């Protein structure tokens, strides 16, 4: 019995060591998506009343946990029985991200009056104490959770590729670990970002001159940071979505990678990102055109 126990402990230690190594590898591979996820979600939950910021972030965070609770077992099942389905599903998700990004740009620049009316309506709702802010925020939360689902799917798919060929226990542990770490990391940072203005206000009221100066600096920088995150969030939709589409076509993906390696350094990295973004914009425009056409055809039939 003692020998059996020692063998069991040795097996557990080996599995934990493998899990630790694979989790580090998966975390490095998904770090880029984590940055996009952070930018997108900070942008998605911006524009709500100060006292509602943390509840909104928490609502989206809960949605993200639910997303990953669905995606982890789904990824394990698909990886085991239908591995060929991973790429098509990712490409559908990538096309959807591109569509959302292009729809946002089209709404802002091609339908300026409608966009301005929506913005004004939202600002009035936030300022009106009698308005049910939970109801106003519902669509924002749904959109953020929907976007999180696509980004989470990419994170889980990348992680699944890292642990492919390992035992089921190792795959499950690494996938669950990455899902937990990424969710807590992203929404912890998002909560910190949206409360920067409160931190700046607190510091500006302190007795210390240095604290006051720091607080005023944070208050001045916070609006610009949120605007920057809004731009970064939209760009991330095209970068992530376009990147999924590029890598979903092996010939195109390898061509871009080979060119980036040949160019090397910053030029190669920026060029690769430019191709992903360009493909994302084109794909978003095509999907939006198809959606608009389908809507018009349905309208005619009705």
N, C-alpha and C positions, 0 to 999 in steps of 0.2 A: 504493500500500500504506500509506503514511504517513497519507494522508487517511482511508482505511478504518479504520485503527487508532484515529485520533482520534475518528471517528464512533462506533466501538464503545465506546471509553472514555466518551464523552459519554452514550451510551445506558445504560451500566452505572451511571454517576453519577446519572442521572435515576431509574433504577429504585431504587437505594439510597436516594435522597432520598424517593421515594414510600413505600418500605418503612419508613423511619424515622418519617415523619409518621403513617402508618397504624398502626404499632405503638404509638406514643404514644396515639393515639385509642382503640385497642382495649384498651390497658392501663388507661386511665381508666374505660372502660365495664365492664371486668371486675373493677375494684378491690373492689366490694362482694362479689362472689362469692369473691374472694381472702380477704376477712375471714372469711366463713362457712367456707371451706375450711380456713383456719388453725384456727378454733375447733373444727370437727368432728374434724380429724385429731389435734390435740393431745389432745382428749378420748378419741378412739379408742385411742390408744397409751398412755394413762395406766394405772396400776395394774399395771405389770410390774416385775420386780426391777431394781434400779438398774443392775447391770452388763449387763442385757439391753435397756435403753431404746434405746440407739443402734442395736444390731442390728435391733430391731423397726422403728424409724423408717426405717432403710436398706432393710429388706425392703418396707415400704409404699411408699417412694420409688421403688424399682425397679418395683413394681407400677404406680405412677403413670406412669412413663416408658413402660411397655408399653401402658397404657391410651391414652396420647396417641399412641403409635406406631400404634395401631389407629384412633383417632378422627380424626387429621388427614387421612390419605388417604380415610377414609370420608366425612368432611365435604366434601372436595373433590369426590368422586364424586357424592355426593347433591346438592351445590350445583350441579353441572354438569348432571346428568341427571334428578334427582328432587327439585327444590327444594321441592315441596309436602310432602315427607315429613319435613322438618326439624321442623316444629311438632308433629305427632303423636308423633314419637319423643321429643321433649323432654317432652311432656305425660305420656307413659308413665313416663319417668324421674322427673319431678316427683311423680307419684302414688306411685312406689316409695319415694322419699325420705320422703313424708308417712306412708306405711305403716310404714317403719322407725322413724320418730320416735314414732308412736302406739303401736306394738308395744312399744317400750321403756318408755313411760309405763304402758301397761297391765300389763306384766310387773312393774313396780315397785310400782304402787299396787293393782292388782286381784288380783295373785298374790304377795302380800307374803311368804308363807312360802317359796314356791318361789324368789323373788328372794333372800331372806336365805340360803337353803340354797346357792344358786349362788355368792353372794358369799363365804360362809364356805369353800366348797370351793375357790374361786380363791385365797383368802388362805392356806389350808393348802398348796396346791400351790406358791405362791410361796415360802413359808417352808421347805418340805421340800427339802433339798439333793439328795435321791435322785430327785426328779421330773424328767422330761425337759421342761424349760421351753419348748423349741422346739415340742414337740407341744402343750403347753398354750396357747402363743401363736398357734398356727396359725389358729384360728377368729377371734381378734381381728384378725390381719393380713388374713385374707380379708374380714372385714367392713369394715375400713378401706379396702381396695383397691376393694371393691364400691361403697362410698360415694364414693370418689374418682372412680370412673368416671362417676357421675351428675354430680358437680360439674364434672369436666373436660369432659364433654359440653356443659354449659351455657356454660362459658368458650369452648370451640371454636365453639359455635353463635353466640354474641355476636360473636366475632371474625370469623366467616364473614360475618355481616351487615354488618360494618364494611367488609370488603374486596370485597363483592359488586360485580361490574361491572369489577373490575380484571383485569389480565392474570393468567394462570395462575401465572407465576413470582412475581409480587408476592403473590398469595394464598398460595402455598405458603410463601414466605419469612416472611410475617407470622404465619401460623398456626404454623409451626414455632418461630419466635422467641418468640411468646407462650407456647406450650406449654413451652418450655425455661425461660423466665424465671419463669413461675408455679410450675413444679415445684420448681426450685432455691430460689426464694423461700419457698414454703410449708414445705418440709421442712427447710430451713435454720433457719427460725424455730421450727418444732416441736422440732427437736433442741435448740435453745437453751432453749426453755421447759422441756422435760423434764429438763434438766441444771441448772436453776436451783438446786436444793437442793445439788448438788455444789459449785457456785460459791459459795453461801452458806457451806458448811462450810469451804471453802478460805480464804475471807476471814476467817472467825471465828477461824482459827488463826494469823493474821498478828500481827506484833508491834505494828503500828499500832492505836491505840484506835479511830480512825475506820473502819479496815478491819474491825475486829472488830464494831463497831456495825452497819455496813452488812451484814456477813455474817449477824449475828443477825436483822436486819430481813428479809433475803431468806429465811432459813430459816423465819421466822414467817409470811411472806406466801405462800411457795410452795404449801403445802397448800390455802390459800384460793383461790389462782389456779387450781389444777387443778380444784377444785370449781366455781369460776365458769365455767371452760372447759367442764366437763361440762354445766352448765346451758345455756351459750351454744351448745354443739354440738347439743343436742337442739332448742333454739329455732331454730337455723339450719336444721335439717331442715324444719321447718314454714314458715319464712320463704322459703327457697329453693324448696322444692317447691310451696308455695302460690303464690309469685310466678310460677313457670313456668305453673301452671294458670290463673292470672288472666290473664296475658298471652297464653296460648294461645286464650283466648276474646276476640276483638277488642272486642266491644261492652262486656264487663265490664272489660277492661283499659283502654279509653279512658275509661270512666265513672270508674274509680278515679283515673286520671291527672288528669282534668278536675277532680274534687273536690279532689284534693291541691293542684293549682295554685290553685284558688279559695281554699282554706283557707290556703295559703301557710305558709312557715316551718316551725317545729318541729311544729305541729299537723298540717299536711299530710303531713309525712314520717312522723310517728308513726302517723297515721291510715291511711296507705297500708300501712305495715308491719303494723298491726293487722288490716287486711283480708286481707293475704297470709297471716298466721299463722292467722287464723280459718278461711279456706278450706283451709289446710293441715291443720288439726286435723280438720275435718269430713271432708275427703277421706281422711285417714289412718284415721279411724274406719270409714268406709264400706268401704275396701279391706280392712281387718283383719276386719270382719264377714263380707265375702264370702269371704276366705281361710278363716276359721274354719268358715263354713257348708259350703264345698267340702270341707274336711277331714272334717267330720262325715258328709257324704253319701258320701264315699269309704269311710269307716269302716263305714257301714251296708251298702254294696254288698259290701265285703270279708267 
